Amino acid sequence: MTVPLLTITPLDPTTIGTGVDFGAKVTNVDLNRLSDNEFQLIEQALYRYKVLIIPGQGGLEPEKQFAFVRRFDPSAPAEHGHNDAVKGNSLLNGIGNSISVHPEIKLVGGGKQSERFGGRVLKQADHTSYHKFPLTEKQRNEELLTRWHRWHMDAALYATSPPLVTSLLALSIPSGPPLTVVWDDGSGSVLPNVAAGSTGFLSGAKMYSCLDEEQRALVENSEVEYAPWPYQWNGASKGNSNGLGTYHEGKELALEDLPEWREEDVKTYPMLWTNPHTGEKSLQVHSVAVRRLHLRTSPSSPVSTISDLAEVRRILNSLQRPALQPENILCPAYELGDLVLFYNRGVYHSATDYPEAWEGEKGRRTMLQAHIAGSEEPK
């Protein structure tokens, strides 16, 4: 009997946004029994396509999921990519719950979980508790509208390096009707027919390509400085309605009110990151965590440091918002057993929430998430 060979198929362009030039499906593989050759093919595909959907992995053991992720960065420490960075942040605490058989695998989702996970009740990543101006209950439950929760990369952005990859394994998905994502930022942008509980992806390379010549020069030569313990620093702030960046109200903690921190652990990164496997350049900035900008328009020009947070956020929005268009977003519907693997240093992602009125089996979402802090800094 011939065993089917692993197959990598780019996503059908007729089913994704016209501006989406990434994403592929990997079939005929069992990640519990992954050979070296199969891993190499997946690794090559990941850095080319950035988001991979690998169906049929519902039986993947948590230890194997973690080992699979670590295989992309074998020199990295065996610790979750956020580690202690989210402590004290009401938005992030409780969203990632360690599972008993492997503490570095996080249980994320919503609703009452199965007995396999202790029957615990998870609070989904709900925009109504985070956005400054959330949708009303009527808009969510009757009009079936939703929002991008928050566009981000997975990263502590303090003391440890951002993960190379993130994996999400779908073990239970909500069964309600499709939703419409609304930007509500004055643009009128919407993305209809989004499966409940799905994840949106936006390419950092697309974000870079949407800039004009002057903006590209700025991005190519500038750096962002993240706050120490950034999720505590910005934990009281609210998000914008399109999920991009922070609504500026001046609610950040003073540095002296943060947990003890060290200057050498504060992260300053270039705005533009290069994929070492393909050479592709991506604008990669986690805007909610940025405290200062160090700007210049050429390698020889003087550096201008921007510390005023309102101006920092205005500049970042001017660079990131042009790409945030419906046609540029990949938002695949999860199927049970799908493992979604993405290149965390080349895409942004955002959760979508669904009506709280969906109780019981209809509203259960169970995902196992794995990523690890990187062994090297992005360049």
N, C-alpha and C positions, 0 to 999 in steps of 0.2 A: 504494500500500500504506500503510495507516494504522499508525503506530508507536504501540504501547501507551503510555499515559500512566503516569508514576510513580504508584504506589499505596501508601498507608500504611494498614496494617490492624492494629488493636490485637490483642494476643495473645489466643487463645481462652481465656476464663476457665475452661473445663472442663479445660484441660491445665496450668494453673499453680496455685500455692497460693491458698487462699481469701483470704489476706491480701495478696496481690500485686496492686497497683493500678497497675502500670507495665509498660512493655514493648510494642513494636510491631515489625512486619515491614515492610520497604520493598522493593517489587518493581518490575520494569520500569525499571531504571536501570543504567547502565554508568558506574562512577565514573572510568573512564579518559576519559570524554567527558561530563563533568558540566556541564550548562548552569547559568547563574546562577539561573534560575527553579527548577530542580530542587534546587540547593543550598539555596535559601531554604525550600523545602518540607521538606527534611531537617532544616535548622536549627530550624524551628518545631516539628517533630515531636520532635526530640531533647529540647528543653527541656520539652515536655509529657509525653513517655513515658519519658525518662531512659535507657532502653536500647533500641537499635534493632538488629535483625538484618537485614542486607542480603545476601541470597544471590546466588550467581552471580558473585562477584568474584575468582575464582581467577587471572584474568589481569591483575589490578591491578598496575601497575608501582610499585615502591617509591617512586620520586620522586613519583608521583601520590598514593600513600597519605599521604606526608608533607605534600604540598601541600593535600590534602583536610583534614587535621587542622588545619593552620595557618590555613585559611580561616575557621575558627570564631573565631580570635583573631589577625587579621592584623598587629596591632601588637606581637605577642609576638616575642621573639628566636627565631631558627631553631635552637634547641638542645633536646635531649632533656630532659624534665621532671626527671629525676634528676641529670643532668649528672655532677659529681664526687661527689655526696653519698653514693654507696654504696661508694666506695673504702675498702678495709680492712674491709669487712663480709663475713664468710665466707658468710652466708646469701644475700646478694644478688649478690656477685661471681660472674660466670659464668652467671647465669640470663639476663641480658640481654647478648647478644653482638651487636656491630655487624656489619652485612653490608657487603661490600666496595663495592657500588654506591651505598650511601647510609649513612654512618656514624651518622645519627640514627635509623635504623630498627633495632630490636633483634630478634634471632632468639631466641625463647623456646620451650621445649618439652622433649622428652626423647627419648633414643635416638639412633641413628646417623642423621644427616641425609643428604639426597641430595647428589649431586655439585654441584648448583647452589650449595650452601652449603659446599662444600669437604669433604663427607663427615665433618664434625666430629661428635663425640659430645657430646650435651648431657645435663647432669644436670637432671632435672625438679625442680620446687619440691616437695621431698619432706618431708612432715611428720615423718618419723622422725629427721631430723637437726635438727629445730627444736623439736618439742614436748618438754616435760619428761617426759611419760609416753606414749610413742608406742605404736601398735598393734604386736602381735607379728607375726613373719613368717607364722605360721599364720593369724592373723586377716586379714592382707592377702591372702595368696596362696590360701588355701583357703576362708575364709569370705567373701572379697570385700568386706571392710570398708575404708572410707577415712575421712578427716577433712577438715574445712575447714583449709586450710594456715594462712592468716592473713587476717583481715578488715582491710582497709586502703583508703586512697585512694592514688593515685599522686601522690607529692609528695616533693620533697627536704626540705622543712620547714626549710631553712636557706638563706639568701641569695637564693633564687628563690621565685616564687609558684607555688602548685599549678596544674597544667594544668586547663583547662576540660573537655577531652574526652580520652578514650583510645580508640584503635582496635586491634582484634585481628583479623588475617586468618588464617583456618584453611586451611593448605595441606596438612596431613597430620594425621589424627586416629587415635588408637588404636582397634583393632577388637575389643577384648575385650568380655566381657559387662558389663551394667550393675552398678554397685556400690551399696552402702548407706553413706551418710555417718552416722557416729555422733558424738554430742556428747561422751560420756564425762565429763560434768561432774556426774553425780548426778541429772540431770533425766530420764534415760531417753529423751531426744529422738533421733529418727533421721529421715533422709530417704532412702527407698528408691528404687531404679530411676534412679539418677543415671548418666548416660553417662560413661564413662571419660574423664578429662582435661578435663571441663567446668569452667566458671567459675560460681560462685554470685554473686548480686547481692542486696543488702539496701538498702532505701530509707532514707535519712536522715530523710525526712519521716515514715515509719512509726516510726522510732526515737523521734522527738519526740512523735508522737501516743500512744505507749504509756506515756508518763509521767503521773504524777498531778499535781495542780495545784501542789503544793509543788515538785516536781522541775522542772516547766516554768518556774516563776519563777526557779529557780536557773540553769537553762540559758539563759534569755533574758537574764540579766544578768551572766554569768560569762565568764571567758576562760581559755584554756589557754596555757601557755608551753612551747614545745618546747626540747629541749636543743640546744646547738650541735653540729653534725655528729651528728645524733641516731642514725643507723644505726651509726656507730662507737661512740658512747657506750653504746648498748644492744646491741652486736653479740654479746656473750658470753651474753646472757640467753636463756632458753628461753620458748616459748609455751605457753599454756593449751590443754587438750585440745579445746576447742570452737573454737579459732582466734581467740578474742577476747582481746586483751591479753597481758600478760607475766606469767609465773609469777615471783613476787617472791622473789629470792634475794640481792639486793644485789651483782650482778655488773657493774653499770654502771661505766664508767671515770670517774675523777676528772676534773674539767674541765681541770686542768693537764696531764693525760696525753693530751688530744685534740690533733689537728693545730691549728695556729695558727688562732684564730677571732676574730671581731670582734663586739662587743656589738650593733652596729647591724644585723648580719645574723641575729641570733636572732629567731625568729618567735613572736609572741604574737597569737593569733587568738580571736575570739569563738567560743563553743561552737556558737552558732546561726548558720547561713549562710542568706542569702536568695537565691533564684533571681531574678535581675534581670528575667527575661523573664516569669515567671508570678507572682512574689511568694510562692511556696511556701517555707516555712521548714524547714530540715533540721538535725538534730543531726549535726555533722560533726567528729569528733575522731579523729585517728590515735593511738590510746591507747598504742601501744608506744613512741612518741617523746616523750611528755609528761614534763617534768621538774617543773613546778610548776603549781598551780591558783590562780587569783585569783577567789575566790568572793564573790558578793553576791546577795541575794534580791530586790532592787529597785534602780532607778536611783539612789535616794538613800541606800541603806544602805551602811555601811562595807565595805571590801574585806577579806576574810580570805584571806591567802596560805597555801597548804598546800604545804610542801616535803618532808614525809615521804613517800617514794615508796610505801610500803605503803598509806598512807592515800589518796594520789593514785589509786592503782590500784583501791582498794576503792570510792571514790566514782565513778570512771569506769565500773566494772563495774556498779554499781547503776543507772547511767543508760543504759548501752548493752545490757546483757544482756536486759531484758524483751522487746525486739523480736526477739531472735535465736531465733525459733521456726520450725519447718519450714514452716508455712503462709505465712510472710512472705518466703520465699526463692525467687527466680527462678533456676533452674539449667537453661537450655536446652541441649539436645544440639547440638554443632557438626555441621554438614555441610560437606563439602569446598567451599571457595570462599566460605563465609560470612565476611562482615566484620561484627563486632560493635562497635558504637560506643556509648559510654556517657558520660553526664554525670558527670564525675569529682567534681564538687563537690556532687552530690546523691545519690550511691549509694556504698556500700562494695562491694568485691568480694573474692573469695577463690578461689584455685586449689584443685583437688582432685588428688591423685596416684593412681596406679594401680600394680599389682604390678610390682616390678622383674623378676619372672620372665617378663614379656611382652617377649620380645626380637625383634629384627628388625622386619619390617614391622608386625607386630601391635602393637608398643609404640612406634612412631614417632609423635611429636607435633611438628608444625612450625607455629609461629605467628609472624607478623610483627607487632610491636607498635610503635605510634607515638603519642607524646604530647609536648607541648612545654610548657615553663614559661610560666605565665600572664603577661599584660602588666599585670594589676592584682591587688591582694589581694582575697580574699573578704571580704564584708561581711554 
